């Protein structure tokens, strides 16, 4: 397991900018920076990131 999977971007003094990543449905996934973005997003299936109709085992509720 890579240390970058659990990298805390906001606490890293070498990171000037980080952002929130969302799945294709707009559901929050994680915070990333240029150091860890590839490692963290690699934990998700490609369709979760690109296809808003991806299969999910659990129900996903629409926001009101």
N, C-alpha and C positions, 0 to 999 in steps of 0.2 A: 504494500500500500504506500502510495506516495504521500509525503508530508504536505504537498500542495493541495490534496483533497480536502484538508482541514485548515488551509491557510486563512488567517484572519487579516484580510486586506486592510481594514481600517486601523489595525494595530501595528502594521509593518511600516517602520519609518522610511523604507526605501520606496514605498508606493505613494505616488502623488494623486492618483485618480483610481477610483473603483466604481463599479456600477452594479445594479441589480439585473439579474437575468431571469427571464420568464419563459415558460413553455409556449407552444403555439396557440394555446387557449388563453394566454395571459395570466397564468398561475405562477406565482413567485417560486423560483427554484433555489437561487443562492446569490450571494454577492461575489463578484469576480474582479480581477485586475489583469493586467497584461501578463503577470507572472503565472497566474493559476487558471486562467480561463479555459485553456485546452484540457487540462487535467480534470477540472470540476465538471465541465460539460460532457466529457467522455463517459461520465457515470450514467448518463441518460441515453435512452434509445434515440436514434436519429429522428424517428417519426414524432417523438414527443416534442422535439425542437422545431419541426418543420410542418407537421400535418395536424391541423386543429381537430381532425376527426380520428385521432389515434385511439387505439383500444386501451381502455383502463379497466382494471379488475374491480375497482371500487367506484361507487357513484360519485359523480362530480356535480356539485350543486351550482346553479347559476347564482350570481350575486344579485341581490334585490336592488 
